[in-house]
């Protein structure tokens, strides 16, 4: 590419694909999966139904959903050798690294050609959606010295995950909240991890390598890892009075420091997912008791709206997700793995779409280095 070509850092605003999977209109806070508003999906669907929609391109019939759900249940268990490998990992390691290892291993246990074998492609999609919650829950227990809990076939995708963490069947409300949280995180257009999935998928490597690569991208603190840091921010505010919260925000903004949980590359209004999560938090606290950190969050949102709302900086999905997950009893370092459990459906939907008329990604660059540099023998340098 010539030096006069336009350069966009981070490929901001540069279209990288034609897609029918996820649609965002950040100016008005609109998010849709396959044309369905996220508000409708969160209120009226289960995660299983939304996952089917994403990977198949249409809403399932009653029979299709029953079949899809049954296949997910049948694929929840892990190979014992995958469990054995997880037991050899350092217990102090981050769960996202353990998840990357386990997903990458799956490609060795389930070899096949997803490019020409459509049934293998379909089964790989089912396996990945079904097994990621089991991996995360298994690792959580293994690192504590406990045996993994086998999945229960009578529980939903969301309820089974919560059950596998501690062995307690969740009440109806926590299971519903977990289900909606998974729906909200299932897809979000061409974000960093989805772009990673499409780039890696364009090489025609196997779906397990694709998802492992996407998990690696999601682990970054500027992407999925942001939700872990929101609680750190809220707990770091020394004075939680309105004046104290405002001073904290003013000081951070004056130093141009990020305040995790605020702002989004796509939205100039409040992230629609944040509003839904806030409603879920209210229901949880009403039923099981509130927490002071939620009051701090509400005050920080109020002060930030006054300080930078005119700049289009509002809460994103990370701001309330951590508060909700903590109330559900999920450890902080599992927040991002939960994100992956949800987003795997979106990644796979984009992989399947990429395979339609695939062309390997090969962007160009703008050369800013030297050319034709004379070589000097080592003794004369």
C-alpha positions in Angstrom: 0.0 0.0 0.0 1.3 3.5 -0.8 2.1 5.9 2.0 -0.7 8.2 0.9 -3.3 5.6 1.8 -5.5 6.3 4.8 -4.6 4.6 8.1 -7.2 3.8 10.7 -5.7 2.7 14.1 -7.4 -0.4 15.3 -9.2 -0.6 12.0 -11.8 1.8 13.5 -14.7 2.2 11.1 -13.2 -0.1 8.5 -15.7 -2.8 7.3 -14.1 -6.3 7.5 -17.1 -8.4 6.6 -20.6 -8.6 5.3 -22.7 -10.1 8.1 -26.3 -11.0 9.0 -25.4 -12.1 12.6 -25.4 -9.0 14.8 -26.5 -5.4 14.2 -25.6 -2.4 16.2 -26.7 1.2 15.9 -24.7 2.9 18.6 -26.3 6.3 18.2 -29.6 5.1 19.5 -28.5 2.1 21.6 -29.8 -0.6 19.3 -28.5 -4.1 19.4 -30.1 -7.0 17.4 -29.3 -10.6 16.8 -30.4 -11.7 13.3 -32.8 -8.8 13.3 -34.3 -9.5 16.7 -34.0 -6.7 19.3 -31.9 -7.7 22.3 -34.7 -6.5 24.7 -37.1 -9.0 23.1 -34.7 -11.8 23.2 -33.7 -11.2 26.8 -37.4 -11.0 27.9 -38.8 -13.9 25.9 -36.1 -16.4 25.1 -33.7 -18.8 26.7 -30.0 -18.9 25.9 -30.5 -22.2 24.1 -33.0 -20.6 21.8 -30.8 -17.6 21.2 -27.8 -19.8 20.5 -29.9 -21.8 17.9 -30.9 -18.5 16.3 -27.3 -17.3 16.0 -25.8 -20.4 14.6 -28.7 -21.5 12.4 -30.0 -18.1 11.2 -33.6 -18.5 12.2 -35.8 -18.9 15.3 -36.3 -22.6 16.2 -39.6 -24.4 16.2 -40.6 -26.2 19.3 -39.3 -29.5 17.9 -36.0 -27.9 16.7 -35.4 -26.3 20.0 -36.1 -29.6 21.9 -33.7 -31.4 19.6 -31.0 -28.7 19.9 -31.3 -28.6 23.7 -31.1 -32.4 23.9 -27.9 -32.4 21.8 -26.4 -29.7 24.1 -27.2 -31.8 27.1 -25.7 -34.9 25.5 -22.4 -33.1 24.8 -21.9 -31.4 28.2 -19.4 -34.0 29.6 -15.7 -33.7 29.1 -13.2 -36.4 28.1 -11.4 -37.6 31.2 -8.0 -36.8 29.7 -9.1 -33.1 29.3 -9.8 -33.2 33.1 -6.5 -34.8 33.7 -4.6 -32.1 31.8 -6.6 -29.4 33.7 -5.3 -31.0 37.0 -1.7 -30.5 35.9 -2.1 -26.7 35.4 -0.9 -24.3 38.1 -3.8 -23.6 40.4 -2.8 -19.9 40.5 -3.3 -19.6 36.7 -6.1 -17.5 35.3 -9.2 -19.4 34.3 -9.1 -17.9 30.8 -5.8 -19.6 30.2 -7.2 -22.9 31.4 -10.1 -22.5 29.1 -7.8 -21.8 26.2 -5.9 -25.0 26.9 -9.0 -27.1 27.2 -10.7 -25.8 24.0 -7.5 -26.2 22.0 -7.2 -29.8 23.2 -10.7 -30.6 22.0 -9.5 -30.4 18.4 -7.3 -33.4 19.1 -10.1 -35.4 20.5 -12.6 -34.5 17.8 -10.7 -34.4 14.5 -12.5 -33.8 11.3 -13.0 -31.5 8.3 -15.6 -28.9 9.1 -15.1 -27.3 5.6 -16.6 -30.2 3.6 -18.2 -32.3 6.3 -21.3 -30.3 7.3 -22.3 -32.8 9.9 -18.9 -32.5 11.6 -19.3 -28.8 11.5 -22.7 -29.0 13.1 -21.5 -31.4 15.8 -18.4 -29.2 16.5 -20.8 -26.2 17.1 -22.9 -28.2 19.5 -19.8 -29.5 21.4 -18.3 -26.1 21.9 -21.4 -24.4 23.1 -22.1 -27.4 25.4 -18.7 -28.0 26.9 -17.4 -24.5 27.7 -19.5 -24.2 30.8 -18.3 -27.6 32.0 -14.6 -26.6 31.4 -15.0 -23.4 33.4 -16.8 -25.0 36.3 -14.4 -28.0 36.3 -11.3 -25.8 36.5 -12.9 -23.7 39.3 -13.2 -26.8 41.4 -9.9 -28.4 40.4 -7.9 -25.4 41.4 -9.4 -25.6 44.9 -8.6 -29.3 45.2 -12.2 -30.4 44.6 -13.5 -32.9 42.1 -15.5 -31.6 39.2 -19.2 -31.9 39.4 -20.9 -33.8 36.6 -23.5 -31.9 34.6 -27.1 -32.6 35.2 -29.3 -33.4 32.2 -32.5 -32.0 33.9 -31.2 -28.4 34.2 -31.0 -25.7 31.6 -27.7 -24.4 30.2 -27.6 -21.5 32.7 -28.8 -23.4 35.7 -26.5 -26.3 35.1 -23.5 -24.0 35.0 -24.3 -22.5 38.4 -24.9 -26.1 39.7 -21.6 -27.3 38.5 -19.8 -24.5 40.4 -20.8 -25.5 43.9 -23.2 -28.4 43.6 -26.3 -26.4 44.6 -29.3 -26.3 42.2 -30.0 -22.5 41.9 -33.4 -21.0 42.6 -35.5 -19.9 39.8 -34.5 -16.2 39.9 -30.7 -16.7 39.9 -31.1 -19.3 37.1 -33.1 -16.8 35.1 -30.7 -14.0 35.7 -27.8 -16.2 34.6 -29.7 -17.1 31.5 -30.4 -13.5 30.5 -26.8 -12.5 31.2 -25.7 -15.2 28.8 -28.1 -14.0 26.1 -26.9 -10.4 26.5 -23.3 -11.4 25.9 -23.9 -13.9 23.1 -23.1 -11.6 20.2 -21.8 -8.1 19.5 -20.9 -7.7 15.9 -17.2 -7.2 14.9 -15.5 -6.9 18.2 -11.9 -7.9 18.8 -12.6 -11.6 19.7 -15.1 -12.0 16.9 -12.8 -10.5 14.4 -10.1 -12.9 15.7 -12.5 -15.8 15.2 -13.2 -14.7 11.6 -9.5 -14.2 10.7 -8.4 -17.5 12.2 -11.5 -19.2 10.7 -10.6 -17.8 7.3 -7.5 -20.0 7.2 -9.8 -23.1 7.4 -8.3 -24.3 10.6 -10.6 -26.4 12.9 -13.4 -24.8 14.9 -11.7 -25.6 18.2 -8.6 -23.6 17.2 -10.9 -20.8 16.1 -12.6 -20.6 19.5 -9.4 -21.0 21.4 -8.0 -18.0 19.5 -11.1 -16.0 20.3 -10.9 -16.9 24.0 -7.3 -15.5 23.9 -8.5 -12.2 22.4 -11.4 -12.0 24.9 -9.0 -12.4 27.8 -7.5 -9.0 27.2 -8.2 -6.2 29.8 -9.6 -3.9 27.1 -12.1 -6.6 25.9 -13.7 -9.2 28.1 -11.3 -8.7 31.0 -12.8 -5.2 31.6 -15.7 -6.7 33.6 -13.3 -8.0 36.3 -11.8 -4.5 36.8 -15.1 -2.7 37.3 -15.5 -4.1 40.8 -11.9 -3.0 41.5 -12.8 0.5 40.4 -15.9 0.6 42.6 -14.0 -0.7 45.6 -11.2 1.8 45.1 -13.4 4.8 45.7 -12.3 5.9 49.2 -15.3 8.2 49.9 -18.6 6.8 48.7 -20.6 9.9 49.5 -21.9 11.8 46.4 -19.2 14.4 46.8 -16.5 11.8 47.3 -17.6 9.8 44.2 -17.7 12.9 42.1 -14.2 13.9 43.3 -12.9 10.4 42.4 -14.4 10.6 38.9 -13.1 14.2 38.4 -9.6 13.2 39.4 -9.5 10.1 37.1 -10.9 12.1 34.2 -8.4 15.0 34.8 -5.6 12.4 34.6 -7.2 10.9 31.4 -7.4 7.6 33.2 -9.9 5.0 32.1 -12.9 4.4 34.4 -13.7 0.8 33.6 -17.3 0.2 32.7 -17.8 3.5 31.0 -17.7 4.2 27.3 -17.9 2.0 24.3 -16.5 2.1 20.8 -20.0 1.5 19.4 -22.3 3.3 21.7 -22.8 7.1 22.2 -25.7 6.4 24.6 -26.1 3.9 27.4 -25.4 0.3 26.3 -28.8 -1.4 26.1 -27.4 -4.4 27.7 -26.3 -2.4 30.8 -29.9 -1.2 31.3 -31.2 -4.8 31.2 -28.5 -6.0 33.6 -29.3 -3.1 36.0 -32.9 -4.3 36.0 -31.7 -7.9 36.8 -29.5 -6.5 39.6 -32.5 -4.7 41.1 -34.5 -7.9 41.1 -31.7 -9.9 42.7 -31.2 -7.4 45.4 -34.9 -7.1 46.1 -35.0 -10.9 46.6 -31.7 -11.6 48.3 -30.6 -8.3 49.8 -28.6 -5.4 48.3 -24.9 -4.7 48.5 -23.2 -1.4 49.2 -21.2 -1.6 46.0 -24.4 -1.3 44.0 -25.2 2.0 45.6 -21.7 3.2 44.7 -22.3 2.1 41.1 -25.5 4.1 40.9 -23.8 7.2 42.3 -20.9 6.8 39.9 -23.2 6.5 37.0 -25.1 9.6 38.1 -21.9 11.6 38.4 -20.4 10.4 35.2 -23.6 11.3 33.3 -23.2 14.9 34.6 -19.4 15.0 33.9 -19.1 13.3 30.5 -22.6 12.3 29.4 -22.5 15.1 26.8 -19.5 13.3 25.3 -21.5 10.1 24.8 -19.7 8.3 27.7 -22.2 6.1 29.5 -22.2 2.7 31.2 -21.4 -0.3 29.0 -22.3 -4.0 29.6 -19.3 -4.5 31.9 -20.5 -1.9 34.4 -23.3 -4.0 35.9 -22.4 -7.5 34.8 -19.8 -7.9 37.5 -22.2 -6.7 40.2 -24.8 -9.2 39.0 -22.2 -12.1 38.8 -20.9 -11.4 42.2 -24.4 -11.5 43.7 -24.8 -14.9 41.9 -21.8 -16.1 43.8 -19.4 -16.3 40.8 -15.8 -15.5 41.7 -14.4 -12.3 40.1 -11.8 -14.2 37.9 -14.6 -16.3 36.4 -16.4 -13.2 35.0 -14.5 -13.3 31.7 -14.8 -17.0 31.3 -18.6 -16.6 31.7 -18.4 -14.0 28.9 -16.7 -16.7 26.8 -19.4 -19.3 27.7 -22.0 -16.9 26.3 -20.0 -15.5 23.3 -19.0 -18.8 21.9 -22.4 -18.9 20.1 -21.7 -15.6 18.4 -18.1 -16.7 17.5 -19.4 -19.8 15.9 -22.1 -18.0 14.0 -19.5 -15.7 12.5 -17.3 -18.7 11.7 -20.1 -20.4 9.8 -20.8 -17.2 8.0 -17.1 -16.7 7.2 -17.0 -20.2 5.6 -19.7 -19.1 3.1 -17.6 -17.8 0.1 -14.5 -17.7 2.4 -11.5 -15.7 1.5 -8.5 -15.7 3.8 -7.8 -12.3 5.5 -4.7 -10.6 4.2 -4.9 -6.9 4.9 -2.2 -4.5 3.6 0.0 -2.1 5.6 1.5 1.3 5.3 5.3 1.0 5.3 7.0 3.5 7.6 10.5 1.9 7.8 13.7 2.3 5.9 14.3 0.7 2.5 17.4 -0.6 0.7 19.6 -0.4 3.8 23.3 -1.1 3.0 24.5 -4.3 4.7 27.6 -3.8 7.0 29.7 -6.8 7.9 29.5 -7.7 11.6 33.1 -6.7 12.3 32.5 -3.2 11.0 29.3 -2.4 12.8 
